[in-house]
C-alpha cells in the first residue's frame, strides 16, 4: 500500500481493482489477484506519462542540439564484400563524423561524400583509398539537403545518400 499512497489518483483505481480482485479471488480465481499489481504498475507509468509527454519533445529537440554541441553526429558505416552496409544515412545539420570500417582484407575502399545529390557535385570530403581491414574517420559539416557518397574504387556498387535535416 506504500506504493499506492504515493499517488492519490491511483489510489481510487487500485482500490477498485482491489475490490475487483477480492471478488475474483472470492470466486476462486486466485490467479486474478496477480494481475492487480500489474495493472497498478501500468497505471503508474500512465500517470507519469503526462510528465514524460512534456519532457519527450524537449528531449527530442535537445538531443540533436546536444549531440551537435558535443562535437557533431557520428555515423558508422562498413565496407563488406565491396559493398557499403548502409546506403542511406541520416544526420541533423552540423558536423558529421563518418566512421568507415573497411572490413575487406586487401581491398581498397574509401568514403567520398559530395556536396549534392550525385557525383557530379563538388567534393565535400573524402578519406584516402586504403586496403582493409582499416578504420577511417572523416569529419565534415553539412546543411539541410542530400549528399551523395561513394567509394572511389567501386563507384557503381558502393554508393549511397546522406540525408540531412
Ligand atoms: Cu570500394
Backbone and ligand atoms as CSV (ligand in chain L), in Angstrom:
chain,resi,resn,atom,element,x,y,z
A,1,UNK,N,N,0.835,-1.206,0.000
A,1,UNK,CA,C,0.000,0.000,0.000
A,1,UNK,C,C,0.865,1.249,0.000
A,2,UNK,N,N,2.159,1.103,0.335
A,2,UNK,CA,C,3.026,2.277,0.329
A,2,UNK,C,C,3.144,2.866,-1.068
A,3,UNK,N,N,3.257,1.983,-2.058
A,3,UNK,CA,C,3.367,2.448,-3.434
A,3,UNK,C,C,2.129,3.240,-3.827
A,4,UNK,N,N,0.985,2.698,-3.407
A,4,UNK,CA,C,-0.275,3.326,-3.796
A,4,UNK,C,C,-0.428,4.684,-3.140
A,5,UNK,N,N,-0.028,4.785,-1.887
A,5,UNK,CA,C,-0.255,6.017,-1.142
A,5,UNK,C,C,0.525,7.179,-1.750
A,6,UNK,N,N,1.540,6.874,-2.568
A,6,UNK,CA,C,2.319,7.951,-3.184
A,6,UNK,C,C,1.522,8.657,-4.274
A,7,UNK,N,N,0.538,7.950,-4.814
A,7,UNK,CA,C,-0.209,8.542,-5.916
A,7,UNK,C,C,-1.694,8.523,-5.576
A,8,UNK,N,N,-2.180,9.692,-5.211
A,8,UNK,CA,C,-3.575,9.783,-4.801
A,8,UNK,C,C,-4.510,9.375,-5.924
A,9,UNK,N,N,-4.146,9.774,-7.112
A,9,UNK,CA,C,-5.015,9.488,-8.256
A,9,UNK,C,C,-5.137,8.005,-8.514
A,10,UNK,N,N,-4.114,7.293,-8.167
A,10,UNK,CA,C,-4.096,5.866,-8.432
A,10,UNK,C,C,-4.826,5.096,-7.350
A,11,UNK,N,N,-4.877,5.708,-6.185
A,11,UNK,CA,C,-5.433,5.011,-5.034
A,11,UNK,C,C,-6.849,4.501,-5.300
A,12,UNK,N,N,-7.660,5.393,-5.866
A,12,UNK,CA,C,-9.039,5.001,-6.138
A,12,UNK,C,C,-9.082,3.841,-7.116
A,13,UNK,N,N,-8.287,3.960,-8.146
A,13,UNK,CA,C,-8.271,2.910,-9.164
A,13,UNK,C,C,-7.815,1.595,-8.561
A,14,UNK,N,N,-6.780,1.671,-7.751
A,14,UNK,CA,C,-6.253,0.461,-7.131
A,14,UNK,C,C,-7.280,-0.106,-6.157
A,15,UNK,N,N,-7.931,0.810,-5.436
A,15,UNK,CA,C,-8.964,0.363,-4.515
A,15,UNK,C,C,-10.038,-0.393,-5.292
A,16,UNK,N,N,-10.385,0.155,-6.446
A,16,UNK,CA,C,-11.382,-0.503,-7.284
A,16,UNK,C,C,-10.883,-1.859,-7.735
A,17,UNK,N,N,-9.616,-1.892,-8.172
A,17,UNK,CA,C,-9.036,-3.170,-8.596
A,17,UNK,C,C,-8.960,-4.125,-7.422
A,18,UNK,N,N,-8.645,-3.569,-6.266
A,18,UNK,CA,C,-8.535,-4.398,-5.078
A,18,UNK,C,C,-9.851,-5.077,-4.779
A,19,UNK,N,N,-10.923,-4.293,-4.845
A,19,UNK,CA,C,-12.251,-4.858,-4.620
A,19,UNK,C,C,-12.548,-5.897,-5.687
A,20,UNK,N,N,-12.190,-5.529,-6.908
A,20,UNK,CA,C,-12.388,-6.427,-8.043
A,20,UNK,C,C,-11.659,-7.743,-7.800
A,21,UNK,N,N,-10.397,-7.613,-7.358
A,21,UNK,CA,C,-9.569,-8.792,-7.122
A,21,UNK,C,C,-10.161,-9.633,-6.014
A,22,UNK,N,N,-10.644,-8.962,-5.000
A,22,UNK,CA,C,-11.236,-9.694,-3.879
A,22,UNK,C,C,-12.436,-10.493,-4.370
A,23,UNK,N,N,-13.209,-9.827,-5.233
A,23,UNK,CA,C,-14.383,-10.515,-5.773
A,23,UNK,C,C,-13.944,-11.729,-6.582
A,24,UNK,N,N,-12.928,-11.504,-7.420
A,24,UNK,CA,C,-12.450,-12.597,-8.260
A,24,UNK,C,C,-11.849,-13.694,-7.403
A,25,UNK,N,N,-11.103,-13.263,-6.409
A,25,UNK,CA,C,-10.487,-14.236,-5.518
A,25,UNK,C,C,-11.582,-15.032,-4.810
A,26,UNK,N,N,-12.620,-14.300,-4.469
A,26,UNK,CA,C,-13.739,-14.960,-3.806
A,26,UNK,C,C,-14.363,-16.009,-4.704
A,27,UNK,N,N,-14.229,-15.777,-6.000
A,27,UNK,CA,C,-14.782,-16.737,-6.946
A,27,UNK,C,C,-13.851,-17.920,-7.139
A,28,UNK,N,N,-12.699,-17.846,-6.459
A,28,UNK,CA,C,-11.780,-18.961,-6.541
A,28,UNK,C,C,-10.695,-18.769,-7.577
A,29,UNK,N,N,-10.721,-17.652,-8.313
A,29,UNK,CA,C,-9.672,-17.415,-9.302
A,29,UNK,C,C,-8.539,-16.638,-8.643
A,30,UNK,N,N,-7.762,-17.378,-7.896
A,30,UNK,CA,C,-6.681,-16.743,-7.140
A,30,UNK,C,C,-5.663,-16.089,-8.067
A,31,UNK,N,N,-5.527,-16.630,-9.262
A,31,UNK,CA,C,-4.519,-16.096,-10.190
A,31,UNK,C,C,-4.887,-14.681,-10.629
A,32,UNK,N,N,-6.161,-14.335,-10.493
A,32,UNK,CA,C,-6.568,-12.983,-10.888
A,32,UNK,C,C,-6.057,-11.935,-9.900
A,33,UNK,N,N,-5.609,-12.392,-8.741
A,33,UNK,CA,C,-5.084,-11.445,-7.765
A,33,UNK,C,C,-3.734,-10.900,-8.235
A,34,UNK,N,N,-3.034,-11.676,-9.021
A,34,UNK,CA,C,-1.719,-11.252,-9.518
A,34,UNK,C,C,-1.809,-10.105,-10.522
A,35,UNK,N,N,-2.748,-10.147,-11.444
A,35,UNK,CA,C,-2.820,-9.032,-12.401
A,35,UNK,C,C,-3.069,-7.682,-11.741
A,36,UNK,N,N,-3.594,-7.678,-10.547
A,36,UNK,CA,C,-3.874,-6.399,-9.899
A,36,UNK,C,C,-2.630,-5.534,-9.739
A,37,UNK,N,N,-1.548,-6.077,-9.183
A,37,UNK,CA,C,-0.328,-5.247,-9.101
A,37,UNK,C,C,0.157,-4.830,-10.489
A,38,UNK,N,N,-0.027,-5.696,-11.463
A,38,UNK,CA,C,0.409,-5.386,-12.825
A,38,UNK,C,C,-0.365,-4.187,-13.347
A,39,UNK,N,N,-1.673,-4.201,-13.081
A,39,UNK,CA,C,-2.486,-3.078,-13.534
A,39,UNK,C,C,-2.076,-1.802,-12.804
A,40,UNK,N,N,-1.780,-1.943,-11.530
A,40,UNK,CA,C,-1.334,-0.785,-10.765
A,40,UNK,C,C,-0.056,-0.234,-11.384
A,41,UNK,N,N,0.791,-1.141,-11.759
A,41,UNK,CA,C,2.070,-0.744,-12.335
A,41,UNK,C,C,1.845,-0.022,-13.657
A,42,UNK,N,N,0.868,-0.497,-14.403
A,42,UNK,CA,C,0.589,0.150,-15.677
A,42,UNK,C,C,0.000,1.539,-15.469
A,43,UNK,N,N,-0.762,1.674,-14.425
A,43,UNK,CA,C,-1.373,2.976,-14.140
A,43,UNK,C,C,-0.292,3.982,-13.771
A,44,UNK,N,N,0.690,3.509,-13.033
A,44,UNK,CA,C,1.743,4.421,-12.579
A,44,UNK,C,C,2.481,5.084,-13.745
A,45,UNK,N,N,2.924,4.305,-14.735
A,45,UNK,CA,C,3.569,4.964,-15.886
A,45,UNK,C,C,2.596,5.869,-16.638
A,46,UNK,N,N,1.321,5.469,-16.654
A,46,UNK,CA,C,0.344,6.291,-17.359
A,46,UNK,C,C,0.223,7.650,-16.690
A,47,UNK,N,N,0.252,7.635,-15.356
A,47,UNK,CA,C,0.160,8.894,-14.623
A,47,UNK,C,C,1.393,9.749,-14.871
A,48,UNK,N,N,2.556,9.086,-14.928
A,48,UNK,CA,C,3.783,9.840,-15.139
A,48,UNK,C,C,3.987,10.177,-16.612
A,49,UNK,N,N,3.179,9.550,-17.478
A,49,UNK,CA,C,3.351,9.818,-18.908
A,49,UNK,C,C,2.973,11.257,-19.237
A,50,UNK,N,N,2.192,11.864,-18.359
A,50,UNK,CA,C,1.907,13.289,-18.567
A,50,UNK,C,C,3.207,14.074,-18.489
A,51,UNK,N,N,3.984,13.714,-17.490
A,51,UNK,CA,C,5.271,14.387,-17.354
A,51,UNK,C,C,6.212,13.977,-18.467
A,52,UNK,N,N,6.147,12.688,-18.821
A,52,UNK,CA,C,7.020,12.197,-19.886
A,52,UNK,C,C,6.675,12.855,-21.205
A,53,UNK,N,N,5.356,13.010,-21.412
A,53,UNK,CA,C,4.926,13.616,-22.664
A,53,UNK,C,C,5.435,15.042,-22.771
A,54,UNK,N,N,5.511,15.689,-21.622
A,54,UNK,CA,C,6.021,17.062,-21.615
A,54,UNK,C,C,7.518,17.077,-21.848
A,55,UNK,N,N,8.169,16.049,-21.282
A,55,UNK,CA,C,9.621,16.018,-21.393
A,55,UNK,C,C,10.082,15.498,-22.753
A,56,UNK,N,N,9.330,14.571,-23.305
A,56,UNK,CA,C,9.769,13.909,-24.532
A,56,UNK,C,C,10.103,14.870,-25.668
A,57,UNK,N,N,9.217,15.839,-25.971
A,57,UNK,CA,C,9.555,16.744,-27.072
A,57,UNK,C,C,10.812,17.561,-26.791
A,58,UNK,N,N,10.937,18.005,-25.538
A,58,UNK,CA,C,12.110,18.818,-25.215
A,58,UNK,C,C,13.368,17.975,-25.309
A,59,UNK,N,N,13.234,16.690,-24.913
A,59,UNK,CA,C,14.399,15.812,-25.040
A,59,UNK,C,C,14.726,15.576,-26.505
A,60,UNK,N,N,13.665,15.354,-27.296
A,60,UNK,CA,C,13.868,15.097,-28.714
A,60,UNK,C,C,14.504,16.303,-29.392
A,61,UNK,N,N,14.093,17.479,-28.929
A,61,UNK,CA,C,14.654,18.690,-29.516
A,61,UNK,C,C,16.071,18.915,-29.014
A,62,UNK,N,N,16.248,18.561,-27.762
A,62,UNK,CA,C,17.550,18.845,-27.157
A,62,UNK,C,C,18.613,17.867,-27.618
A,63,UNK,N,N,18.200,16.638,-27.922
A,63,UNK,CA,C,19.193,15.616,-28.247
A,63,UNK,C,C,20.076,15.965,-29.448
A,64,UNK,N,N,19.483,16.345,-30.594
A,64,UNK,CA,C,20.351,16.703,-31.717
A,64,UNK,C,C,21.232,17.889,-31.403
A,65,UNK,N,N,20.648,18.865,-30.688
A,65,UNK,CA,C,21.423,20.055,-30.339
A,65,UNK,C,C,22.579,19.670,-29.432
A,66,UNK,N,N,22.262,18.802,-28.461
A,66,UNK,CA,C,23.296,18.381,-27.533
A,66,UNK,C,C,24.357,17.582,-28.277
A,67,UNK,N,N,23.904,16.757,-29.223
A,67,UNK,CA,C,24.846,15.955,-29.994
A,67,UNK,C,C,25.755,16.856,-30.820
A,68,UNK,N,N,25.142,17.869,-31.425
A,68,UNK,CA,C,25.913,18.799,-32.250
A,68,UNK,C,C,26.895,19.571,-31.389
A,69,UNK,N,N,26.412,19.972,-30.188
A,69,UNK,CA,C,27.263,20.748,-29.301
A,69,UNK,C,C,28.423,19.906,-28.804
A,70,UNK,N,N,28.175,18.604,-28.701
A,70,UNK,CA,C,29.204,17.715,-28.170
A,70,UNK,C,C,30.192,17.282,-29.253
A,71,UNK,N,N,30.119,17.876,-30.437
A,71,UNK,CA,C,31.106,17.557,-31.462
A,71,UNK,C,C,30.517,16.976,-32.720
A,72,UNK,N,N,29.205,16.943,-32.806
A,72,UNK,CA,C,28.584,16.513,-34.051
A,72,UNK,C,C,28.054,15.103,-34.008
A,73,UNK,N,N,27.460,14.728,-35.112
A,73,UNK,CA,C,26.852,13.411,-35.234
A,73,UNK,C,C,27.890,12.408,-35.716
A,74,UNK,N,N,27.876,11.266,-35.092
A,74,UNK,CA,C,28.780,10.197,-35.517
A,74,UNK,C,C,27.975,9.111,-36.211
A,75,UNK,N,N,28.350,8.788,-37.420
A,75,UNK,CA,C,27.661,7.750,-38.186
A,75,UNK,C,C,28.655,6.643,-38.521
A,76,UNK,N,N,28.200,5.413,-38.354
A,76,UNK,CA,C,29.079,4.287,-38.649
A,76,UNK,C,C,28.631,3.600,-39.927
A,77,UNK,N,N,29.575,3.253,-40.751
A,77,UNK,CA,C,29.268,2.550,-41.990
A,77,UNK,C,C,30.407,1.566,-42.254
A,78,UNK,N,N,30.028,0.407,-42.782
A,78,UNK,CA,C,31.031,-0.631,-43.032
A,78,UNK,C,C,31.176,-0.884,-44.528
A,79,UNK,N,N,32.370,-1.293,-44.893
A,79,UNK,CA,C,32.608,-1.797,-46.235
A,79,UNK,C,C,32.836,-3.294,-46.116
A,80,UNK,N,N,31.877,-4.063,-46.625
A,80,UNK,CA,C,31.950,-5.523,-46.526
A,80,UNK,C,C,31.650,-6.130,-47.895
A,81,UNK,N,N,32.540,-7.003,-48.348
A,81,UNK,CA,C,32.369,-7.654,-49.653
A,81,UNK,C,C,32.164,-6.616,-50.747
A,82,UNK,N,N,32.930,-5.561,-50.671
A,82,UNK,CA,C,32.884,-4.463,-51.638
A,82,UNK,C,C,31.494,-3.845,-51.763
A,83,UNK,N,N,30.816,-3.753,-50.631
A,83,UNK,CA,C,29.528,-3.038,-50.561
A,83,UNK,C,C,29.490,-2.230,-49.261
A,84,UNK,N,N,28.816,-1.099,-49.304
A,84,UNK,CA,C,28.532,-0.405,-48.061
A,84,UNK,C,C,27.383,-1.144,-47.375
A,85,UNK,N,N,27.440,-1.266,-46.074
A,85,UNK,CA,C,26.333,-1.937,-45.381
A,85,UNK,C,C,25.124,-1.017,-45.246
A,86,UNK,N,N,25.319,0.279,-45.440
A,86,UNK,CA,C,24.213,1.229,-45.336
A,86,UNK,C,C,24.223,2.117,-46.582
A,87,UNK,N,N,23.102,2.201,-47.253
A,87,UNK,CA,C,23.033,3.045,-48.448
A,87,UNK,C,C,22.239,4.318,-48.197
A,88,UNK,N,N,21.784,4.482,-46.957
A,88,UNK,CA,C,21.120,5.733,-46.610
A,88,UNK,C,C,21.490,6.084,-45.177
A,89,UNK,N,N,22.094,7.248,-45.032
A,89,UNK,CA,C,22.470,7.737,-43.715
A,89,UNK,C,C,21.663,8.997,-43.430
A,90,UNK,N,N,21.424,9.264,-42.162
A,90,UNK,CA,C,20.694,10.475,-41.782
A,90,UNK,C,C,21.451,11.200,-40.674
A,91,UNK,N,N,21.381,12.505,-40.730
A,91,UNK,CA,C,22.049,13.309,-39.704
A,91,UNK,C,C,21.362,14.656,-39.611
A,92,UNK,N,N,21.452,15.276,-38.450
A,92,UNK,CA,C,20.974,16.661,-38.328
A,92,UNK,C,C,22.025,17.607,-38.908
A,93,UNK,N,N,21.613,18.823,-39.148
A,93,UNK,CA,C,22.530,19.849,-39.651
A,93,UNK,C,C,23.700,20.019,-38.671
A,94,UNK,N,N,24.872,20.195,-39.238
A,94,UNK,CA,C,26.028,20.434,-38.379
A,94,UNK,C,C,27.199,19.550,-38.757
A,95,UNK,N,N,28.005,19.272,-37.776
A,95,UNK,CA,C,29.199,18.463,-38.002
A,95,UNK,C,C,28.838,16.977,-38.025
A,96,UNK,N,N,29.373,16.285,-39.019
A,96,UNK,CA,C,29.145,14.840,-39.134
A,96,UNK,C,C,30.497,14.139,-39.192
A,97,UNK,N,N,30.622,13.116,-38.386
A,97,UNK,CA,C,31.821,12.283,-38.459
A,97,UNK,C,C,31.425,10.897,-38.945
A,98,UNK,N,N,32.003,10.503,-40.055
A,98,UNK,CA,C,31.778,9.164,-40.591
A,98,UNK,C,C,32.867,8.249,-40.049
A,99,UNK,N,N,32.435,7.172,-39.432
A,99,UNK,CA,C,33.395,6.144,-39.037
A,99,UNK,C,C,33.240,5.001,-40.032
A,100,UNK,N,N,34.182,4.937,-40.951
A,100,UNK,CA,C,34.106,3.940,-42.019
A,100,UNK,C,C,35.001,2.759,-41.671
A,101,UNK,N,N,34.370,1.602,-41.587
A,101,UNK,CA,C,35.063,0.373,-41.209
A,101,UNK,C,C,35.200,-0.512,-42.446
A,102,UNK,N,N,36.348,-0.427,-43.076
A,102,UNK,CA,C,36.617,-1.267,-44.253
A,102,UNK,C,C,37.069,-2.633,-43.762
A,103,UNK,N,N,36.180,-3.606,-43.918
A,103,UNK,CA,C,36.470,-4.944,-43.393
A,103,UNK,C,C,37.010,-5.887,-44.460
A,104,UNK,N,N,37.194,-5.367,-45.651
A,104,UNK,CA,C,37.652,-6.222,-46.753
A,104,UNK,C,C,39.182,-6.276,-46.795
A,105,UNK,N,N,39.721,-7.386,-46.334
A,105,UNK,CA,C,41.175,-7.537,-46.289
A,105,UNK,C,C,41.767,-7.432,-47.691
A,106,UNK,N,N,42.719,-6.523,-47.824
A,106,UNK,CA,C,43.426,-6.381,-49.089
A,106,UNK,C,C,42.649,-5.652,-50.169
A,107,UNK,N,N,41.440,-5.185,-49.845
A,107,UNK,CA,C,40.622,-4.482,-50.840
A,107,UNK,C,C,40.568,-2.998,-50.497
A,108,UNK,N,N,40.850,-2.199,-51.502
A,108,UNK,CA,C,40.901,-0.754,-51.304
A,108,UNK,C,C,39.505,-0.136,-51.368
A,109,UNK,N,N,39.148,0.615,-50.341
A,109,UNK,CA,C,37.896,1.391,-50.323
A,109,UNK,C,C,38.195,2.768,-49.741
A,110,UNK,N,N,37.227,3.658,-49.918
A,110,UNK,CA,C,37.248,4.916,-49.176
A,110,UNK,C,C,35.815,5.415,-49.046
A,111,UNK,N,N,35.648,6.525,-48.369
A,111,UNK,CA,C,34.334,7.159,-48.234
A,111,UNK,C,C,34.475,8.563,-48.789
A,112,UNK,N,N,33.740,8.823,-49.862
A,112,UNK,CA,C,33.835,10.096,-50.556
A,112,UNK,C,C,32.428,10.694,-50.617
A,113,UNK,N,N,32.246,11.838,-49.988
A,113,UNK,CA,C,30.927,12.465,-49.966
A,113,UNK,C,C,30.962,13.742,-50.803
A,114,UNK,N,N,29.890,13.910,-51.580
A,114,UNK,CA,C,29.785,15.038,-52.494
A,114,UNK,C,C,28.805,16.078,-51.959
A,115,UNK,N,N,28.993,17.302,-52.373
A,115,UNK,CA,C,28.150,18.400,-51.908
A,115,UNK,C,C,26.891,18.519,-52.772
A,116,UNK,N,N,26.202,17.395,-52.963
A,116,UNK,CA,C,24.996,17.389,-53.784
A,116,UNK,C,C,24.475,15.975,-53.938
A,117,UNK,N,N,23.465,15.823,-54.803
A,117,UNK,CA,C,22.753,14.549,-54.896
A,117,UNK,C,C,23.469,13.480,-55.711
A,118,UNK,N,N,24.530,13.858,-56.425
A,118,UNK,CA,C,25.236,12.846,-57.205
A,118,UNK,C,C,26.717,13.215,-57.327
A,119,UNK,N,N,27.450,12.354,-58.003
A,119,UNK,CA,C,28.900,12.517,-58.085
A,119,UNK,C,C,29.312,13.667,-58.999
A,120,UNK,N,N,28.332,14.306,-59.638
A,120,UNK,CA,C,28.657,15.480,-60.460
A,120,UNK,C,C,28.878,16.707,-59.570
A,121,UNK,N,N,28.397,16.623,-58.370
A,121,UNK,CA,C,28.543,17.756,-57.446
A,121,UNK,C,C,29.999,17.880,-56.995
A,122,UNK,N,N,30.293,19.008,-56.404
A,122,UNK,CA,C,31.651,19.229,-55.902
A,122,UNK,C,C,31.959,18.273,-54.759
A,123,UNK,N,N,33.239,18.043,-54.569
A,123,UNK,CA,C,33.666,17.237,-53.428
A,123,UNK,C,C,33.337,17.959,-52.135
A,124,UNK,N,N,32.894,17.191,-51.172
A,124,UNK,CA,C,32.724,17.771,-49.839
A,124,UNK,C,C,33.852,17.273,-48.934
A,125,UNK,N,N,34.064,15.961,-48.986
A,125,UNK,CA,C,35.151,15.372,-48.198
A,125,UNK,C,C,35.392,13.948,-48.678
A,126,UNK,N,N,36.588,13.473,-48.474
A,126,UNK,CA,C,36.901,12.097,-48.862
A,126,UNK,C,C,38.034,11.560,-48.001
A,127,UNK,N,N,37.919,10.290,-47.661
A,127,UNK,CA,C,39.025,9.645,-46.960
A,127,UNK,C,C,39.957,9.041,-48.010
A,128,UNK,N,N,41.122,8.623,-47.575
A,128,UNK,CA,C,42.087,8.032,-48.510
A,128,UNK,C,C,41.638,6.645,-48.942
A,129,UNK,N,N,42.028,6.288,-50.156
A,129,UNK,CA,C,41.812,4.919,-50.622
A,129,UNK,C,C,42.850,4.039,-49.933
A,130,UNK,N,N,42.348,3.135,-49.084
A,130,UNK,CA,C,43.262,2.272,-48.348
A,130,UNK,C,C,42.707,0.852,-48.282
A,131,UNK,N,N,43.621,-0.122,-48.286
A,131,UNK,CA,C,43.220,-1.520,-48.218
A,131,UNK,C,C,42.807,-1.884,-46.798
A,132,UNK,N,N,41.752,-2.664,-46.693
A,132,UNK,CA,C,41.292,-3.114,-45.398
A,132,UNK,C,C,42.092,-4.302,-44.909
A,133,UNK,N,N,41.866,-4.738,-43.689
A,133,UNK,CA,C,40.932,-4.074,-42.758
A,133,UNK,C,C,41.524,-2.795,-42.180
A,134,UNK,N,N,40.689,-1.760,-42.188
A,134,UNK,CA,C,41.146,-0.474,-41.659
A,134,UNK,C,C,39.924,0.346,-41.274
A,135,UNK,N,N,40.091,1.162,-40.259
A,135,UNK,CA,C,39.002,2.038,-39.838
A,135,UNK,C,C,39.402,3.485,-40.098
A,136,UNK,N,N,38.541,4.177,-40.791
A,136,UNK,CA,C,38.815,5.567,-41.140
A,136,UNK,C,C,37.764,6.476,-40.525
A,137,UNK,N,N,38.173,7.696,-40.246
A,137,UNK,CA,C,37.220,8.701,-39.772
A,137,UNK,C,C,37.296,9.923,-40.674
A,138,UNK,N,N,36.122,10.440,-40.981
A,138,UNK,CA,C,36.048,11.586,-41.873
A,138,UNK,C,C,35.017,12.558,-41.298
A,139,UNK,N,N,35.437,13.766,-41.026
A,139,UNK,CA,C,34.533,14.749,-40.428
A,139,UNK,C,C,34.319,15.923,-41.370
A,140,UNK,N,N,33.058,16.306,-41.511
A,140,UNK,CA,C,32.716,17.439,-42.371
A,140,UNK,C,C,31.435,18.072,-41.850
A,141,UNK,N,N,31.087,19.211,-42.407
A,141,UNK,CA,C,29.903,19.943,-41.942
A,141,UNK,C,C,28.852,19.970,-43.050
A,142,UNK,N,N,27.607,19.758,-42.646
A,142,UNK,CA,C,26.522,19.719,-43.631
A,142,UNK,C,C,25.371,20.635,-43.237
A,143,UNK,N,N,24.682,21.103,-44.270
A,143,UNK,CA,C,23.435,21.831,-44.088
A,143,UNK,C,C,22.308,20.900,-44.541
A,144,UNK,N,N,21.070,21.366,-44.435
A,144,UNK,CA,C,19.944,20.520,-44.830
A,144,UNK,C,C,20.047,20.188,-46.317
A,145,UNK,N,N,19.802,18.931,-46.642
A,145,UNK,CA,C,19.869,18.524,-48.039
A,145,UNK,C,C,20.299,17.081,-48.172
A,146,UNK,N,N,20.594,16.675,-49.414
A,146,UNK,CA,C,21.022,15.304,-49.671
A,146,UNK,C,C,22.449,15.304,-50.203
A,147,UNK,N,N,23.217,14.383,-49.690
A,147,UNK,CA,C,24.624,14.305,-50.044
A,147,UNK,C,C,24.931,12.892,-50.531
A,148,UNK,N,N,25.364,12.802,-51.766
A,148,UNK,CA,C,25.724,11.506,-52.343
A,148,UNK,C,C,27.093,11.086,-51.830
A,149,UNK,N,N,27.220,9.790,-51.554
A,149,UNK,CA,C,28.553,9.297,-51.175
A,149,UNK,C,C,28.868,8.023,-51.939
A,150,UNK,N,N,30.138,7.781,-52.101
A,150,UNK,CA,C,30.574,6.591,-52.815
A,150,UNK,C,C,31.965,6.188,-52.355
A,151,UNK,N,N,32.343,4.974,-52.777
A,151,UNK,CA,C,33.734,4.551,-52.673
A,151,UNK,C,C,34.326,4.805,-54.055
A,152,UNK,N,N,35.442,5.523,-54.101
A,152,UNK,CA,C,36.002,5.878,-55.408
A,152,UNK,C,C,36.530,4.667,-56.177
A,153,UNK,N,N,36.826,3.583,-55.462
A,153,UNK,CA,C,37.303,2.379,-56.147
A,153,UNK,C,C,36.142,1.569,-56.732
A,154,UNK,N,N,34.963,1.732,-56.157
A,154,UNK,CA,C,33.790,0.970,-56.606
A,154,UNK,C,C,32.575,1.896,-56.685
A,155,UNK,N,N,32.651,2.913,-57.532
A,155,UNK,CA,C,31.602,3.944,-57.546
A,155,UNK,C,C,30.236,3.455,-58.035
A,156,UNK,N,N,30.223,2.343,-58.775
A,156,UNK,CA,C,28.929,1.870,-59.275
A,156,UNK,C,C,28.209,0.972,-58.275
A,157,UNK,N,N,28.977,0.384,-57.350
A,157,UNK,CA,C,28.348,-0.553,-56.408
A,157,UNK,C,C,28.392,-0.075,-54.961
A,158,UNK,N,N,29.351,0.772,-54.657
A,158,UNK,CA,C,29.437,1.273,-53.277
A,158,UNK,C,C,29.045,2.739,-53.281
A,159,UNK,N,N,27.771,2.988,-52.982
A,159,UNK,CA,C,27.274,4.359,-53.027
A,159,UNK,C,C,26.040,4.488,-52.136
A,160,UNK,N,N,25.684,5.711,-51.851
A,160,UNK,CA,C,24.514,5.931,-51.013
A,160,UNK,C,C,24.244,7.426,-50.861
A,161,UNK,N,N,23.275,7.730,-50.018
A,161,UNK,CA,C,22.883,9.121,-49.812
A,161,UNK,C,C,22.796,9.447,-48.329
A,162,UNK,N,N,23.412,10.531,-47.967
A,162,UNK,CA,C,23.308,11.063,-46.609
A,162,UNK,C,C,22.229,12.137,-46.614
A,163,UNK,N,N,21.196,11.931,-45.840
A,163,UNK,CA,C,20.100,12.902,-45.772
A,163,UNK,C,C,20.245,13.738,-44.498
A,164,UNK,N,N,20.272,15.025,-44.686
A,164,UNK,CA,C,20.458,15.947,-43.559
A,164,UNK,C,C,19.218,16.835,-43.422
A,165,UNK,N,N,18.695,16.890,-42.217
A,165,UNK,CA,C,17.515,17.731,-41.991
A,165,UNK,C,C,17.637,18.435,-40.651
L,1,CU,CU,CU,35.298,0.228,-52.518
